[in-house]
Amino acid sequence: MKEVALALLAGFIVGAIFAAFKLPIPAPPALAGVAGIVGIYLGFKFIAWAGPSITSIFN
C-alpha cells in the first residue's frame, strides 16, 4: 500500500509541476488511454500467472 501512496504522491507532484509550467499533461488524457494502460498491466499479470501452466503444456 505504501508503494501505491508514493506513486500517487509522485504523480500528483509531477502533474502539478507540468501544470505550473503550462506543459501538456504527461499521461493519457482520455479514458481510452487509461484503459489501455490497465489492459497492459492485466495482460502482464495474466501471463505471469498462467505462463508456467502454458509452458508446461508445450514441454
Rosetta silent file (secondary structure, phi, psi, omega in degrees, C-alpha in Angstrom):
SEQUENCE: MKEVALALLAGFIVGAIFAAFKLPIPAPPALAGVAGIVGIYLGFKFIAWAGPSITSIFN
SCORE:     score description
SCORE:     0.000 S_00000001
   1 L     0.000  -32.346 -179.821    0.000    0.000    0.000 S_00000001
   2 H   -63.480  -38.071  178.462    2.927    2.290    0.704 S_00000001
   3 H   -62.602  -40.372 -179.684    4.102    1.934   -2.918 S_00000001
   4 H   -65.513  -43.669  179.587    0.681    2.961   -4.199 S_00000001
   5 H   -64.176  -41.445  178.891    0.586    6.019   -1.948 S_00000001
   6 H   -67.262  -38.908  177.570    4.108    7.053   -3.003 S_00000001
   7 H   -64.535  -41.346  177.952    3.265    6.556   -6.694 S_00000001
   8 H   -64.627  -41.930  178.330    0.125    8.657   -6.298 S_00000001
   9 H   -64.022  -44.048  178.824    2.076   11.384   -4.499 S_00000001
  10 H   -63.057  -42.796  177.297    4.793   11.382   -7.167 S_00000001
  11 H   -62.386  -39.878  178.422    2.176   11.573   -9.917 S_00000001
  12 H   -63.249  -44.590 -179.379    0.462   14.460   -8.169 S_00000001
  13 H   -64.250  -45.148  179.434    3.737   16.372   -7.826 S_00000001
  14 H   -63.137  -42.855  177.708    4.705   15.772  -11.462 S_00000001
  15 H   -61.085  -41.327  178.564    1.235   16.821  -12.619 S_00000001
  16 H   -65.201  -39.675  178.146    1.426   19.992  -10.550 S_00000001
  17 H   -64.367  -45.236  179.138    4.865   20.836  -11.982 S_00000001
  18 H   -61.562  -40.788  179.458    3.641   20.308  -15.548 S_00000001
  19 H   -66.727  -38.739 -179.470    0.584   22.499  -14.864 S_00000001
  20 H   -63.566  -34.845  179.587    2.737   25.233  -13.305 S_00000001
  21 L   -94.119    7.914  178.898    4.900   25.391  -16.437 S_00000001
  22 L    54.697   43.346  176.543    1.825   25.120  -18.704 S_00000001
  23 L   -98.080  156.483  176.823    3.100   21.920  -20.326 S_00000001
  24 L   -66.605  148.241 -176.912    0.817   19.200  -21.687 S_00000001
  25 L   -62.539  134.737 -177.599   -0.060   16.512  -19.195 S_00000001
  26 L   -86.554   45.264 -179.135    2.374   13.561  -19.310 S_00000001
  27 L  -153.093  161.892  177.311   -0.402   10.951  -19.247 S_00000001
  28 L   -61.654  125.942 -176.984   -3.210    9.767  -21.498 S_00000001
  29 L   -80.225  -10.705 -175.653   -5.865   12.487  -21.398 S_00000001
  30 L  -114.898  158.366  178.594   -8.725   10.160  -22.298 S_00000001
  31 H   -60.321  -33.620  179.422  -10.358    7.222  -20.585 S_00000001
  32 H   -62.556  -37.949  177.143   -9.356    5.008  -23.522 S_00000001
  33 H   -65.261  -42.573  178.227   -5.678    5.704  -22.807 S_00000001
  34 H   -65.601  -41.485  177.962   -6.076    4.842  -19.149 S_00000001
  35 H   -62.079  -37.021  176.955   -7.988    1.673  -20.096 S_00000001
  36 H   -63.428  -41.651  178.177   -5.107    0.720  -22.407 S_00000001
  37 H   -64.640  -42.058  177.770   -2.611    1.075  -19.582 S_00000001
  38 H   -64.009  -40.085  178.008   -4.801   -1.048  -17.297 S_00000001
  39 H   -62.438  -41.417  176.959   -5.100   -3.643  -20.071 S_00000001
  40 H   -60.689  -45.330  179.822   -1.327   -3.810  -20.464 S_00000001
  41 H   -62.071  -46.131 -178.754   -0.949   -4.323  -16.719 S_00000001
  42 H   -65.900  -38.373  176.229   -3.623   -7.029  -16.607 S_00000001
  43 H   -62.233  -42.748  177.677   -2.116   -8.822  -19.605 S_00000001
  44 H   -60.931  -46.745 -179.408    1.288   -8.805  -17.938 S_00000001
  45 H   -65.894  -36.398  179.313   -0.144  -10.168  -14.693 S_00000001
  46 H   -64.041  -45.660  179.586   -2.133  -12.843  -16.557 S_00000001
  47 H   -65.593  -38.180  176.989    0.943  -14.167  -18.348 S_00000001
  48 H   -62.935  -33.803 -178.970    2.903  -14.129  -15.086 S_00000001
  49 H   -81.470  -46.488 -174.357    0.090  -16.162  -13.507 S_00000001
  50 H   -93.362  -13.100 -176.284   -0.755  -18.527  -16.388 S_00000001
  51 H   -54.100  -49.474  179.809    2.672  -18.651  -18.040 S_00000001
  52 H   -59.057  -37.434  178.601    4.035  -21.653  -16.110 S_00000001
  53 H   -67.540  -40.647 -178.853    0.901  -23.672  -16.952 S_00000001
  54 H   -67.543  -43.889 -179.073    1.082  -22.747  -20.622 S_00000001
  55 H   -68.819  -31.059  178.611    4.782  -23.585  -20.962 S_00000001
  56 H   -69.851  -26.855  177.405    4.331  -26.941  -19.201 S_00000001
  57 H   -67.479  -39.400 -175.529    1.715  -27.916  -21.826 S_00000001
  58 H   -85.771   -6.979  179.622    4.192  -27.344  -24.663 S_00000001
  59 L   -95.385    0.000    0.000    7.128  -29.148  -22.991 S_00000001
